[in-house]
């Protein structure tokens, strides 16, 4: 594992290969699972501020889910996540013409309507963060639906931390990411 500032990073993030392959998985991570996308506390206000600009991008079922459940829901552990449609896909998920799930929040961002790309948990996937009192643990979430992403990443020679450079910088900053690269490079020289 790598210990960096207030984070503990699993070796899988350094060692495993990964590049999303939406043509193969069709955005299954927006559907599968027990809950919607995890939301950080500050994202609740951001979502509320931007909802009127996100709403036109959402499906009818997604809008209905938000009307019934709210912009976000609290789970049994007191954490927040996006609401879901029938305990399946995220309420903010939308299907494109090829039946690939995309994100209404991200589409509003790409169209310049809002300045928030999407929840950081989605942006960081397949990394999941567990928060403790003194540190955050970053773990690689292995899931069969991402097998095509693992193969694609291996074909391209791109590791998890490299694929997720942008969201890792978004979450922890440029200097944190540079330090991560330096640690990994130094460890590879030793081997």
C-alpha positions as CSV (number, residue, x, y, z in Angstrom):
1,X,0.0,0.0,0.0
2,X,1.0,3.6,-0.5
3,X,0.7,6.1,2.4
4,X,0.5,9.6,1.0
5,X,-0.5,12.6,3.1
6,X,-3.9,11.8,4.6
7,X,-4.6,8.9,2.2
8,X,-3.8,5.2,2.1
9,X,-3.8,3.8,-1.4
10,X,-4.2,0.1,-2.2
11,X,-1.5,-1.5,-4.4
12,X,-4.2,-2.4,-7.0
13,X,-4.6,1.2,-7.9
14,X,-0.9,1.3,-8.9
15,X,-0.7,-2.2,-10.4
16,X,-4.0,-3.0,-12.1
17,X,-4.9,-1.9,-15.6
18,X,-8.1,0.0,-16.4
19,X,-9.7,2.2,-19.1
20,X,-13.5,2.5,-19.3
21,X,-14.9,0.8,-22.3
22,X,-18.5,2.0,-22.6
23,X,-19.1,0.2,-25.9
24,X,-18.8,-3.1,-24.0
25,X,-20.2,-2.4,-20.6
26,X,-22.9,0.1,-21.7
27,X,-22.5,2.1,-18.5
28,X,-23.5,-0.8,-16.2
29,X,-22.0,0.9,-13.1
30,X,-24.8,3.4,-13.3
31,X,-27.3,0.6,-12.9
32,X,-25.8,-2.2,-10.9
33,X,-25.4,-2.0,-7.1
34,X,-27.4,-1.5,-4.0
35,X,-27.6,2.3,-4.0
36,X,-27.1,5.3,-6.3
37,X,-23.8,7.2,-6.6
38,X,-22.3,8.2,-3.3
39,X,-22.4,12.0,-2.7
40,X,-20.1,14.0,-0.5
41,X,-21.6,16.6,1.9
42,X,-20.6,19.6,-0.2
43,X,-22.1,18.0,-3.3
44,X,-25.6,18.1,-1.8
45,X,-25.7,21.9,-2.1
46,X,-24.0,21.9,-5.5
47,X,-26.7,19.4,-6.8
48,X,-29.5,21.6,-5.3
49,X,-28.0,24.7,-7.0
50,X,-27.7,23.1,-10.4
51,X,-30.8,20.9,-10.5
52,X,-32.9,23.2,-12.6
53,X,-30.2,23.1,-15.3
54,X,-29.7,19.3,-15.0
55,X,-33.4,18.5,-15.0
56,X,-33.9,19.0,-18.8
57,X,-31.3,16.3,-19.5
58,X,-33.0,13.7,-17.3
59,X,-35.3,11.0,-18.3
60,X,-39.0,11.1,-17.3
61,X,-38.4,8.2,-14.9
62,X,-35.4,10.0,-13.4
63,X,-37.3,13.2,-12.8
64,X,-40.1,11.2,-11.2
65,X,-37.6,9.4,-8.9
66,X,-36.3,12.8,-7.8
67,X,-39.8,14.1,-7.2
68,X,-40.6,11.0,-5.0
69,X,-37.2,10.6,-3.2
70,X,-35.6,14.0,-3.4
71,X,-32.4,15.2,-5.1
72,X,-30.4,12.7,-2.9
73,X,-31.2,10.1,-0.3
74,X,-29.6,9.1,3.0
75,X,-28.7,5.4,3.4
76,X,-28.8,3.2,6.5
77,X,-25.2,4.4,7.5
78,X,-26.1,8.1,7.3
79,X,-24.3,8.6,4.0
80,X,-25.8,10.3,1.0
81,X,-26.3,9.0,-2.5
82,X,-28.3,9.8,-5.6
83,X,-31.8,8.4,-5.8
84,X,-32.5,5.4,-8.1
85,X,-35.2,4.4,-10.5
86,X,-36.9,1.3,-9.1
87,X,-33.8,0.4,-7.1
88,X,-31.8,0.1,-10.3
89,X,-30.2,2.9,-12.3
90,X,-29.2,6.3,-10.9
91,X,-32.0,8.8,-11.3
92,X,-29.5,11.1,-13.2
93,X,-28.6,8.3,-15.7
94,X,-29.8,8.7,-19.3
95,X,-29.6,6.3,-22.2
96,X,-28.0,7.5,-25.5
97,X,-29.1,6.4,-28.9
98,X,-26.9,3.3,-28.6
99,X,-28.5,2.3,-25.2
100,X,-25.4,3.3,-23.4
101,X,-26.0,5.0,-20.0
102,X,-24.5,8.4,-19.6
103,X,-24.9,11.1,-16.9
104,X,-27.4,13.9,-17.2
105,X,-25.2,16.0,-14.8
106,X,-22.2,15.4,-17.0
107,X,-24.1,16.3,-20.1
108,X,-25.3,19.6,-18.6
109,X,-21.6,20.2,-17.7
110,X,-20.4,19.3,-21.3
111,X,-23.0,21.7,-22.7
112,X,-21.7,24.5,-20.5
113,X,-24.9,24.8,-18.5
114,X,-23.2,24.0,-15.1
115,X,-19.6,24.1,-13.8
116,X,-19.8,20.7,-11.9
117,X,-18.8,17.7,-13.9
118,X,-20.5,15.0,-11.8
119,X,-20.3,13.5,-8.4
120,X,-16.6,12.8,-7.6
121,X,-17.5,9.2,-6.7
122,X,-18.6,8.6,-10.2
123,X,-15.6,10.5,-11.7
124,X,-13.2,8.3,-9.5
125,X,-14.8,5.0,-10.3
126,X,-13.5,2.2,-10.0
127,X,-11.8,3.8,-7.0
128,X,-14.0,3.8,-3.9
129,X,-13.0,5.9,-0.9
130,X,-13.6,5.0,2.7
131,X,-13.3,7.8,5.2
132,X,-11.8,7.2,8.6
133,X,-11.0,9.7,11.4
134,X,-7.4,10.5,10.4
135,X,-7.2,9.3,6.8
136,X,-9.0,8.2,3.6
137,X,-8.5,4.7,2.2
138,X,-8.6,4.5,-1.6
139,X,-9.4,1.0,-2.9
140,X,-9.9,-0.5,-6.3
141,X,-13.5,-1.8,-6.6
142,X,-13.2,-5.0,-8.6
143,X,-16.4,-5.9,-10.4
144,X,-17.2,-8.3,-13.2
145,X,-19.0,-5.6,-15.2
146,X,-15.6,-3.8,-15.6
147,X,-13.8,-6.8,-17.1
148,X,-13.8,-5.1,-20.5
149,X,-12.2,-2.0,-18.9
150,X,-9.5,-4.1,-17.4
151,X,-8.7,-5.8,-20.7
152,X,-8.8,-2.5,-22.6
153,X,-6.5,-0.9,-20.0
154,X,-4.1,-3.8,-20.3
155,X,-4.1,-3.5,-24.1
156,X,-3.3,0.2,-23.8
157,X,-0.9,-0.2,-20.8
158,X,-2.8,2.3,-18.7
159,X,-3.1,1.6,-14.9
160,X,-5.9,2.7,-12.7
161,X,-4.2,5.7,-11.2
162,X,-3.2,6.9,-14.7
163,X,-6.7,6.5,-16.1
164,X,-8.1,8.4,-13.1
165,X,-5.5,11.2,-13.1
166,X,-8.1,14.0,-13.7
167,X,-10.5,13.0,-10.9
168,X,-7.7,12.2,-8.5
169,X,-6.4,15.7,-9.1
170,X,-9.9,17.1,-8.7
171,X,-10.2,15.3,-5.3
172,X,-6.7,15.7,-3.8
173,X,-4.9,18.3,-5.9
174,X,-2.1,18.5,-8.4
175,X,0.7,18.3,-5.9
176,X,-0.8,15.2,-4.3
177,X,-1.0,13.5,-7.7
178,X,2.6,14.4,-8.6
179,X,3.8,13.0,-5.3
180,X,1.8,9.8,-6.0
181,X,3.6,9.5,-9.4
182,X,7.0,10.1,-7.7
183,X,6.3,7.3,-5.1
184,X,5.2,4.9,-7.8
185,X,8.2,5.8,-10.1
186,X,10.7,5.3,-7.2
187,X,9.2,1.9,-6.3
188,X,9.4,0.8,-9.9
189,X,13.1,1.7,-10.0
190,X,13.7,-0.5,-7.0
191,X,12.1,-3.5,-8.7
